[in-house]
Amino acid sequence: MKVRLQAQSHLHGPKPRYTGTYNAYRITATTEGWTGLWKGTTLNLTRNVIINCTELVTHDLMKEALVKNQLLADDVPCHFVSAVIARFCATVLSSTVDMVKTTFVNSPPGQYTSVPNCATTMLTKEGPSAFFKGFVPSFLRLGSWHVIMFVCFEQLKRELMKSTQTRDCAT
């Protein structure tokens, strides 16, 4: 419902389809059936898997490479750079799925016969750039959160390691 409500906020002219969240659920359930409420779930799960795997792997690989090649010490600047690069990679890889998901979810019933049909239609009508609309806002929105999360995670991990080493030395 979030995607549907956000998409209609950009419409100028025609009356919005939904007046609020509950109204969106009610209209979707009555016009598209209960399955309409789950439209795009597979794409959303795919997007989340791509993002999480890419972020975690890229962050660790970048941090390791920066430290191993003595470009940065294993500290906040290294964690910051690793997080930004990881978020960029995740945004590049997830943009295609994200745009297909948004297009498919916001389409009227019957416009696309399937998710692959939606993706193919996007490609033939708009070209490859159709899959990267909103790239910068997506990167900036999730990138800031990602940097904060990984920098905090690495600092917390460092403190826990110190605590464990201190405890092990005391015993």
Secondary structure, 3 states (H helix, E strand, C coil): CHHHHHHHCCCCCCCCCCCCHHHHHHHHHHHHCHHHHHCCHHHHHHHHHHHHHHHHHHHHHHHHHHHHCCCCCCCHHHHHHHHHHHHHHHHHHHHHHHHHHHHHHHCCCCCCCCHHHHHHHHHHHHCHHHHHCCHHHHHHHHHHHHHHHHHHHHHHHHHHHHHHHHHHHHC
